[in-house]
Amino acid sequence: MSGLFGKHTKSNKKRSDAKKRATIAEDRKHILTSKSGFYLREAYKTLRTNVNFALADTEGCKVIIVMSAMQSEGKSLTALNLAISIAQTEAKVLIIDCDLRRPKLHRLLGASTNVGLSNLLMDLKNLNVTINKIESLGISVLLSGDIPPNPSELLASGRMQTLITALRSNFDYIIIDTPPVNLVIDSVVLAPLTDGVLFVVKADQSERGAVMHAMEQMEYAKAKVLGYVFNGMNSESGSGYGKYRYSKYGRYGYGYGYGHHTKSDPSESAPDNSNHETDE
C-alpha cells in the first residue's frame, strides 16, 4: 500500500510541476516589451499614471506593494509589468520578490540563480551583489533568495526596515511582490514600510469575501490602498480599452477591468469598469 501511495504522490507532484511550468511559460508571453500589443502597453500606461496620481503627495522614492487575496491571481506578472512600464519613463525602478515561501519572479525572468533578499538580510553588505540590472527591461531586480525557515520574522525585522530605507536613496520606485495576504501575514508586516498597496483581483476566481477580508487586513496595517487591477477578464481582442484596468479603491468597493486573456466569444459583453460599493 505504501508503495502505491508513494507512486501516486510522485505522479501528483509531476502533474503539479508540469502545470507550474505551463503557467510560467504562458505568463512570460505577457511580459511587457516593445513588441507587446498596443492595448497591453496602453493599459499599463494608464495604470502607471493612476498610481502616480494616487501617490502625488509622496516625495522621493515611492514604495508600492502589489498583492492579492489568494494565490494564482496574477500579482507577480502585474508587479513586473508595472515596474517595466514605470521604467519606460526613465525612472530608476527596483522590483523585489518578497515572497520568501513560493517565489516566482526568478522563474518569470528565467534567472539562473535565486540568490537575493533572504541572503541580503543575512548580510546587508552584499547589496550590490544581490541586486541585478536587466538592461533589456530597464529595471533592477532583487530576487527572493534561499527559502528561509522564518519568512515572516525576517520580513518584520529591523534589517528589512534598514534595507528599504537604504534602497529608497538609490531608486525612484520600488515595487514589491508579496505572498497572498489571506494566506500568510507577510504583506501585513511589510505594509507600514511602504507608501501604498495595489490590489490584484482575478475575474471568475477572486471571491468577494476573500477580497473584503484582505482589505480589512490592510486597514489593520494602516496601509494606503491605491486601487485594484482587475485581471483575467475575457473580452474581444481590442474591445473596451486594454488588457488590464485600474479602478480606484473605495471602502469595500469592487473594481472591474481586463486581464490577459484568451480570445472570447464575440457575443460576450464588455465588462463594467465602474466601482460598486457595498454597505459597511
N, C-alpha and C positions, 0 to 999 in steps of 0.2 A: 504493500500500500504506500509506504513512504517513498519507494522508487517512482511509482506512478505520480505521486503528488509532486515530487521533485521535477519530473519531466513537464508536468502541467504548469508549474511555476516558471520554468525556463521558457516554455512556449509563450506564456503571457508576457514575460519580460521582452522577448524578441518582438512580439507584436507591438508592445508599448514603445520600444526603441525605434521601430520602423515608422510608427505614427509620428514620433517626435521629429525624426529626420525629414519626413514628408512635410510637416508643418514648417520647419525651418527653411526648407527649400522653397516652399510657397511664399513665406514671408520675405525671403531675400529678393523675390521678384518685385516686391513693393517698396524696397528701399529707395528713397528719393535720390535721383541723379538728374543730370542734364538731359537724359534721354527719357525721363518719366513723362507720362501723358500730361497734357495741358490741365485737365481737371484736377489731377492729384497735386500738381505743383501749385495751382491757384488756391486750392483748398488749404494747403499748408501755409501759404502766404497770408490767407485770411486768419488762420489760427494764430500765426505769429503776430499779426497786427493786433488781434484782440487780446492776446496775452500781454503785449506791451502796453496797451491801453489800461488793462487791469492793474498793471504794476507801474503806472506812470509816476506815482509818488515815491517809488523806491529809488534811492540814489545808489550809484555804484553797481557792483555786481548783483545780478538777480539770480537767486537760487530757487529752482522750481522742482517740486516732486511731481512725477507722473505716476498715478496709481489706479488701481481698480479694486472692486469689492472682492472678486474671486479670481481664480487663475484662468488663463486662456481667453482673455478678453481684449488682447491687443495692446496692452500698455507698453511693452518693450519696444515694439515696432513704432508706436506713436511717439515714444520718447526719443528714439533715434532719429526719426524723420523731422521732429520738431527741432532737434539740435542742428541737423543739417540745414534746414530752412533758415534758421537764425544765422548760421554761419555764412550763408549766402549774402548777408548784408555787411560782410567784412567784420563782423563781431568775433571776438575770441570766445569760443564755446567749448566747454568740457561736459561730457556725459559720463556719469558714474553709475556702474551697476552695483546697487546696494542690496540686491537680492543675494544674500550670502547662503541661501539654502538651495534654491534651484535657479542659478544664474543662467541667463540666456544671451546676453549681449555678445559674449565671445563666440558663440555659435552663429549668431546672426552675421557677425563680421568675419567669420572664418579664421579667427585668431589661432595661431599655433600653440599659444600658451595662455594660461589664465592667471598668471601672476598679477596681483592687483591690490584692491582695497584692504583685504584682511591681512595681507603681508605688510602693507604700508602701515597699518595701525599698530603693528608689532614693532616697527622701526620707522619713524617719521623722517629719518634721514634719507630714505630711498625715494623721495618724492619725484625726482627727475628720472629715475629708472623705471618706475611703475606706470607713469603717465606717457602714453604714446600718441603721436600726431598722425592722423590718417589724412595724408595730403589730398587724396582723390575725393574725399568727402568734406574736407576743410574743417574737421573737428578734432579735438583731443579726446582721448578715451582713457578712463580708469576702470579696468575690469574688476570683477568681484574678488578674485584671488582664491586661494585654497579655502575650502569649506571649513569653517571653524566649529568647535563644539558649543560655542556660546554666542551665536549671532546677535541676539537682542542686546545682551550685555555689552558686546563690543561696539555696537552702533550707539548705545546710550552712554558710552564712556567719555571722559573728558578729552581723550585723544581724538575722538571723532569731531568734537566741537573745535578743538585746536586745528584740526586738518581743514575743516570747512572755512574757518577764519583765514587761514593761510592761503587757501585756494581763491578766496574772494579777491585777493590783491593781484592775482595773476590772470583772471578771466573776467569777461563781461557778463557771461551767463554760465550757470551750472545747472544741468538737467540731471535729475536723479530718478533712476528706475528702482522701484521698491517692490517687495513682495505684496500679495493681495492683503488689504487691510483687515478683512474679516477672518483671515486665517492665522496671522501672527501679528504681534504688536509692533513690529519694526518700523512701519510707517508712522505710527503714533509717536514713537520716541524721536524720530527724525524731524517731524513737522516743526517743532519750535526752532530748529536751526535754519529754516528756510523762509522765503518770502511769500510763497504761495503754493497751492496744490491744484493740479489739473487732473480731473477725474475721467477715466475712460470707461464708457458703458457700451456693451456689445448688444446689438439687436438680436432679439429672439433667444438671448441667453442670460443676460443680467436680470436678476429678479428685483422687482421694485423694493421689496422688504430688505434685501441684501444691500441695495444702494442706500436706502434710508439709514440702515444700521451703520454703514461705513461713514455716512455724513455725520452721524451722532458721535462716532469716534473722533472725527476731525474737529468737531465742535468742542469736544472734551479736551483735545490737544490745543485748542485756540488757534487752529490753522486758518489761514485765509484761503477759502476755496475760490479759485479763479473762474471755474466753469467746467462744462462737460465736453468731451469729444465723443460723439455717438458714432460708433464704429460697427461696420458689418451689415449695413443696410443693402438690400437688393434693389437695384433700380436700373433702368435702361442706361446704357453707356451714353454719358453726356447729358442725361436729364438732370433737372434740378440745377446744381452748380458744381459740385465736386464730390470726391470720394470720401472726404472727411468733413465734418461740420462741427463748428464750435457753438455752444449755447451757454449764455450767461447763467450763472447759478443763482437761484432764488431759494428761499428756505424750503427744503424738501421739494424743490422744483424738479422737473424731469425733462432734460433737453433731448432733442431729436436731431438726427443728421445722417450722414452717409459714412460708409467704411469701404475698404477694398472688398470687392465682391465678384462673384461670378455673374455673367450676364443673365438677366432675369426675363421672365415672361413679359413681353411688351404690354400685356393687359394690366400689369400691376401698376398701381398708382404711386406717385412720388410720395415720400414720407413728409409728414408735417414737420416744420422746422421751428415750431413755437415752444415756449416753456409752459408746462402745465403744472400749476402749483396746487398742492393739496392742503387740507386743513392741518393745523398743528395738533 
